[in-house]
Every structure is written in C-alpha cells, then in structure tokens.
Amino acid sequence: MEFGQLHPRFQGVETLGTRYSSSIFPNWAPPGQLLLLNFIGGATNPGMLTKMDSELIQVADRDLRKILINPNANNPTVLGVKLWPKAIPQFLIGHVKLLNVAKAALKDTGFAGMFLGENYMSGVALGACVEGAYELATKVNDVASNGSTLCRQRGTRWPERRRSVS
C-alpha cells in the first residue's frame, strides 16, 4: 500500500470521526450499550447537509459496521441528529505559512513579546486548544519572569526591574 493511500476497508467511508461518548461520560448510555457521536460531511462532503435524517443515520451506521468489522451488529438506537453547517473551522492550504508571516511581523516590528493565540494557532480540537494555551502561557510567563513588559516599541529598551529589599 502506498503512503497516503486508504486501506481498502476505509474506501467509500464518509464518516470523518466517531467519539465514544459513553467511554468519556459513563452514565450517558444504559448498561450494555454504547453512545457514539459520529461526524460526517464536513468541508470534504458538504452534500451531507441536504440529506434527510434517516439517510444520515444510514451513512453513519454503514460506515461504523465497515470500520469496526461488525456487519451483524445490532441496529442502532438513534437519540438524535444535529446538523452543524459550519461546525469546525478549516485550515486552508498556506495557513501555517501565513501564521509564520504574522509571527515574524510581530517580532520585526518590535512586538516580540506579543503573542498570537486561539484555535487558528494550535488546532480546532479542544485538546489542541488546551495544549496551545499551556504553551502560550509558558511563553508569556518566560517573558514576564525575566522582568520584561510583554510588548514594547521597536528601538526602546526593556525597563529595568526594581526589587525591594526588606
């Protein structure tokens, strides 16, 4: 199999991801059952927005049976279908290069202590946002703990930090 080529089991799968919600929140499903949250459609398949709920359920069920290699699984008990036409921000080609240009511009214009944050920097998933926030907090702390103000104008010196002696 070539790099980047899908395994045959995943050919034709339209599910972008599945979260085992009952593993994260154990009381969300009755004993002996699983609660799965399926993500389908997205920027790669916006046509899913035009489908009926029953068709969306069919797609998710078909894909799960194929991915989990259990074509004889029990039929799903559907709790609901929720459409989010603009749910997850998409990084376009060139996004990382644009971020690097923005960071360099801050540094080159004398704002080396100004930082960019948010999901467009670290990723759209909650975990990536939290990790990005910790990394950003560490950078800010490093600058602040050196007695520096966070931002300054180009050509000016960092103010000296005075410590009181008791």
ZATORKOL-558066 format. One record per residue (C-alpha): residue number from 1; residue in three letters; x, z, y. Coordinates in Angstrom, 1 decimal, always signed. Layout:
   n res   east     up  north
 NUM ala      X      Z      Y
...
//
This chain:
   n res   east     up  north
   1 met   +0.0   +0.0   +0.0
   2 glu   +1.4   -1.0   +3.5
   3 phe   +1.8   +1.5   +6.3
   4 gly   -1.4   +1.8   +8.3
   5 gln   -3.5   +0.2   +5.5
   6 leu   -6.6   +2.1   +4.4
   7 his   -6.7   +3.4   +0.9
   8 pro   -9.4   +1.4   -1.0
   9 arg  -11.6   +4.5   -1.2
  10 phe  -11.9   +4.5   +2.6
  11 gln  -12.7   +0.8   +3.0
  12 gly  -16.1   +0.5   +4.8
  13 val  -16.3   +4.2   +5.6
  14 glu  -17.9   +4.7   +9.0
  15 thr  -17.6   +8.5   +9.2
  16 leu  -14.9   +9.5  +11.7
  17 gly  -14.7  +13.0  +10.5
  18 thr  -16.5  +15.9   +8.8
  19 arg  -16.4  +19.6   +9.7
  20 tyr  -17.2  +22.1   +7.0
  21 ser  -19.1  +24.3   +9.4
  22 ser  -20.2  +26.8   +6.7
  23 ser  -16.5  +27.4   +6.0
  24 ile  -15.9  +28.3   +9.6
  25 phe  -19.2  +30.2  +10.0
  26 pro  -20.1  +31.5   +6.5
  27 asn  -23.6  +32.6   +7.4
  28 trp  -24.7  +29.2   +8.7
  29 ala  -25.7  +27.9   +5.3
  30 pro  -27.8  +29.5   +2.5
  31 pro  -25.8  +30.8   -0.5
  32 gly  -24.6  +28.0   -2.8
  33 gln  -25.0  +25.3   +0.0
  34 leu  -22.6  +23.8   +2.5
  35 leu  -23.3  +22.9   +6.1
  36 leu  -21.4  +19.8   +7.1
  37 leu  -21.2  +18.3  +10.5
  38 asn  -20.5  +14.6  +10.4
  39 phe  -19.1  +12.4  +13.2
  40 ile  -19.9   +8.7  +13.1
  41 gly  -19.9   +5.9  +15.5
  42 gly  -17.6   +6.6  +18.4
  43 ala  -15.7   +4.1  +20.5
  44 thr  -14.9   +2.1  +17.4
  45 asn  -18.6   +1.7  +16.4
  46 pro  -20.9   +2.2  +19.3
  47 gly  -23.7   +0.3  +17.5
  48 met  -24.5   +3.6  +15.7
  49 leu  -26.4   +4.7  +18.8
  50 thr  -29.0   +2.1  +18.1
  51 lys  -29.8   +3.3  +14.6
  52 met  -32.7   +5.4  +13.5
  53 asp  -32.0   +9.0  +12.4
  54 ser  -32.7   +8.0   +8.8
  55 glu  -30.1   +5.3   +9.0
  56 leu  -27.5   +7.7  +10.4
  57 ile  -28.2  +10.1   +7.6
  58 gln  -27.8   +7.4   +5.1
  59 val  -24.4   +6.3   +6.5
  60 ala  -23.1   +9.9   +6.5
  61 asp  -24.4  +10.6   +3.0
  62 arg  -23.0   +7.3   +1.6
  63 asp  -19.6   +8.0   +3.2
  64 leu  -19.4  +11.6   +2.0
  65 arg  -20.2  +10.5   -1.6
  66 lys  -17.5   +7.9   -1.4
  67 ile  -14.8  +10.1   +0.3
  68 leu  -15.5  +13.2   -1.9
  69 ile  -15.7  +11.0   -5.0
  70 asn  -19.1  +12.5   -6.0
  71 pro  -21.7   +9.8   -6.1
  72 asn  -24.0  +12.1   -8.1
  73 ala  -24.1  +14.9   -5.5
  74 asn  -27.4  +16.5   -4.7
  75 asn  -29.4  +14.8   -1.9
  76 pro  -28.7  +16.3   +1.5
  77 thr  -31.0  +18.8   +3.2
  78 val  -30.9  +17.5   +6.7
  79 leu  -31.2  +20.0   +9.5
  80 gly  -31.0  +17.6  +12.4
  81 val  -29.4  +14.6  +14.0
  82 lys  -27.9  +14.8  +17.5
  83 leu  -26.6  +11.8  +19.4
  84 trp  -23.9  +12.2  +22.0
  85 pro  -23.3   +8.8  +23.6
  86 lys  -20.2  +10.0  +25.5
  87 ala  -19.1  +12.9  +23.4
  88 ile  -15.3  +12.7  +23.1
  89 pro  -13.0  +11.2  +25.8
  90 gln  -10.9   +8.3  +24.6
  91 phe   -7.3   +7.8  +25.4
  92 leu   -6.7   +4.2  +26.2
  93 ile   -3.5   +2.3  +25.4
  94 gly   -0.9   +3.2  +28.0
  95 his   -2.3   +6.7  +28.6
  96 val   +0.9   +8.5  +27.7
  97 lys   +2.9   +6.2  +29.9
  98 leu   +0.5   +6.9  +32.8
  99 leu   +0.9  +10.7  +32.2
 100 asn   +4.7  +10.4  +32.3
 101 val   +4.5   +8.5  +35.6
 102 ala   +2.3  +11.2  +37.1
 103 lys   +4.7  +14.0  +35.9
 104 ala   +7.7  +12.1  +37.3
 105 ala   +5.9  +11.6  +40.6
 106 leu   +5.3  +15.3  +41.0
 107 lys   +8.9  +16.0  +40.3
 108 asp  +10.2  +13.2  +42.5
 109 thr   +8.1  +14.3  +45.5
 110 gly   +9.3  +17.9  +45.4
 111 phe   +6.4  +19.4  +43.4
 112 ala   +8.4  +20.2  +40.2
 113 gly   +6.6  +23.5  +39.9
 114 met   +3.1  +21.8  +40.0
 115 phe   +1.7  +21.2  +36.5
 116 leu   -1.0  +19.0  +35.1
 117 gly   -3.4  +20.5  +32.6
 118 glu   -6.7  +19.8  +30.9
 119 asn   -7.7  +17.8  +27.8
 120 tyr   -6.4  +14.5  +29.2
 121 met   -2.9  +16.0  +28.8
 122 ser   -2.9  +17.6  +25.4
 123 gly   -5.8  +16.1  +23.5
 124 val   -9.5  +16.3  +23.3
 125 ala   -9.9  +18.6  +20.3
 126 leu  -10.4  +22.3  +21.1
 127 gly   -7.3  +23.3  +19.2
 128 ala   -5.2  +20.8  +21.1
 129 cys   -6.6  +22.1  +24.4
 130 val   -5.8  +25.7  +23.5
 131 glu   -2.2  +24.7  +22.4
 132 gly   -1.8  +22.8  +25.6
 133 ala   -3.0  +25.7  +27.7
 134 tyr   -0.5  +28.0  +26.0
 135 glu   +2.4  +25.5  +26.6
 136 leu   +1.3  +25.2  +30.2
 137 ala   +1.1  +29.0  +30.7
 138 thr   +4.6  +29.3  +29.2
 139 lys   +6.0  +26.7  +31.7
 140 val   +4.2  +28.4  +34.7
 141 asn   +5.5  +31.8  +33.5
 142 asp   +9.1  +30.5  +33.2
 143 val   +9.0  +29.1  +36.8
 144 ala   +7.3  +32.2  +38.2
 145 ser   +9.6  +34.7  +36.4
 146 asn  +12.6  +33.0  +38.0
 147 gly  +11.4  +34.2  +41.4
 148 ser  +10.2  +30.8  +42.4
 149 thr   +7.0  +29.9  +44.0
 150 leu   +5.2  +27.3  +41.9
 151 cys   +5.2  +24.5  +44.4
 152 arg   +7.4  +23.6  +47.3
 153 gln   +8.0  +20.7  +49.6
 154 arg  +10.9  +18.4  +49.0
 155 gly  +14.1  +19.5  +50.7
 156 thr  +13.2  +23.1  +51.0
 157 arg  +14.9  +25.9  +49.1
 158 trp  +13.2  +28.3  +46.8
 159 pro  +12.6  +31.6  +48.6
 160 glu  +14.8  +34.4  +47.5
 161 arg  +13.1  +37.2  +45.6
 162 arg  +13.5  +40.6  +47.1
 163 arg  +13.3  +43.6  +44.8
 164 ser  +12.6  +47.1  +46.0
 165 val  +14.8  +49.9  +44.7
 166 ser  +13.1  +53.2  +44.1
//
